[in-house]
Amino acid sequence: MARADLAPDVVAYTSLLEAAVHRGEHEAVLGEMRAARVSPNVVTYGVLMKTSATSGDFRSAEAWVRRMRAERVQPSSVTLTTLISAYAKAGLMAKAEACFRSMTLAALAPDARSYGALLDGHGGRGAEAGDPSRCEAWLARMRRGGVEPSEIQYNQLLRAQSALDRPERRPKVAACLQDMLARRVEPTAATLSVARSLLGEAEAVSLCRELGVDYHRIAVEPYDRRRHKRTASPSCGAWRLRRRVR
């Protein structure tokens, strides 16, 4: 490489790995790191695990965790959340929950993504998944753990209701939307899209009218994440949705 004072550090190599891992060339970059006596850190391993988690290749994700421990790099909450996600995408919810427990036993704080991975898995992936009651239990546990759900986790809970028979869905969708409004979490176009897929458009519009949610405005407006942050002001956020559908 270039002069010693310009030699790549772990940050530079980790950036290289982000591109290399998609091409299957990560081992070559890791070999360069070893030759340069640069040790991978927890962020490096997180990059290596990301592709495995996205594809549900839990065996590969497990192997990276074993490898980082062998090199005395301690997994972080982000690392273990990535492993949870890999298990969930493979439908292995018992393993995903066991990994979550190992995170808490290691005094690593789970975040919204950690809980979201479990909600996503229980919402309908694989033979062990598709359990709305487990989604509800994990959302409640999320709150008890001091992590407030965003519209993303509520949308995951709504998707799980597809496992129910049609007559059972409406009260569940209503309860979810009511909870969102009570906690000042704005339903988004994605939220209403899930509600529509569960109930049909006419029933979704009717339910929104009952709850004071402006279905037509939300369903067509562009999504702006800044507008969907929790707000302490009752004049903002979900409270603006309490307008009757015309």
Secondary structure, 3 states (H helix, E strand, C coil): CCCHHHCCCHHHHHHHHHHHHHHCCHHHHHHHHHHCCCCCCHHHHHHHHHHHHHHCCHHHHHHHHHHHHHCCCCCCHHHHHHHHHHHHHCCCHHHHHHHHHHHHHCCCCCCHHHHHHHHHHHCCCCCCCCCHHHHHHHHHHHHHCCCCCCHHHHHHHHHHHHHCCHHHHHHHHHHHHHHHHHCCCCCCHHHHHHHHHHHCHHHHHHHHHHHCECHHHHHHCCCCHHHHCCCCCCCCHHHHHECCCC
